[in-house]
Amino acid sequence: MGECTELEWAVQVLVNNFDKYSSRCCCCKNPRRISKKDFRKMLSRELNHMLTDTGNRRAADKLICDLDENKDGRISFEEYWTLIGGIASPIAQIIRQQEQSVKLTK
């Protein structure tokens, strides 16, 4: 594969981050999931600048509960992707507002 675009690189980083904190259940056929403990670790290490209360166990557990659609106590890649979208959407809105205010001041 040749040079990655910025978007391809960003997706690779997100997938690698999931893999860094996830593990397979009992056998290789089961999809990778992030345990509650490792999810808390990921929040405090990887998202401490974007999410408040990453060190707060109750806040992290609530986030896990909200993301864990199938209620298996672990975060799948799809559930992880919901977190990424939830973080990216407000950031995109802030960036657009900043760009708009710069245009208005010119």
N, C-alpha and C positions, 0 to 999 in steps of 0.2 A: 504494500500500500504506500502511496506517495505521501507528500506533505498533507497534514490534516488542516482543515479549515478551523477557524476559531470555534465554530459551533460543534464540529466533530470532536475537537479536543475537549470542549466543555462536557459533552455527553460522556466521553471516555473517563474524565475525571469523576463524574457522578457515579458511573458504574463501578469504577475502581474503589471509590469511597464506600459504596454499599458492600462490595466484596471484602473490603478490609475489616468490616465489623460483623459480617454475617458468617453463618456456618450452616452446614447441611444437617438436617435432622437424620436420625438413625441410619439411613442408607443413602447411597449416591443418587437414587431415583427421585428423592424429595427435593423440591426447590430450596434454594438458600433462603434463610430468614435471619433477622437480627433479634437476639434475645433482649429482654427488658434491660438487663444489666449492661449489655454492650450498646444498646440504644442510648441509655443515659450517658455512657462514656462518649459516644459519638457526638451527642448534643453538646457536652461540655468542652470537648476538644475541637470540634469542627464548626460549630455554629454559635459559639459564645459571643460573637460580635453582632449577630443578626437576631438572635432570640434572647429575650430577657429570661431570667430565672432558670438558666440551663443547669445550675448547680442545685436547684430546688427539686428534691426527689418527688414531692407531690405534684408539682407542675409537670415534671417529665412523665410521671405515671399517667397523668390526665391526658397528656399529648399522645402517649402510647395507646391509651384506651380509645381516644378519638380516632386515631389512625387505623387501629386494628379492626378492620371491617368484619373479618370472620371470627373475631374473638378467640384466637388460638394463643394469645399471649406473646406472639412474636410478630415482627414486622417483615412482610414480604416486600419484594422489589416494587410491586405495584403500589403498596401502601406507602413505601418510602418515597415513591415518585409523587404521591399526593402531598407529602410534606414539602418537597422541592417546589411544586407548583404553588403551594400556599405561601411559601417564602418569596418566590420570584414575582408573583403577581403584584403585591404591594410595592416592591422595589421598583418594578417597571413603572408603576403609577407615579412614584416619587421622581424618577428620572424624567418622565414626560412633563411633570409639573415644573421641574427645574429648567428644562429646555424651553418651556413656554414662557417662564418668567424672564429668561435671558432674552428671548425674542422681543418681549414687551419693553425691555429696558434699552433696546437698541434704537 
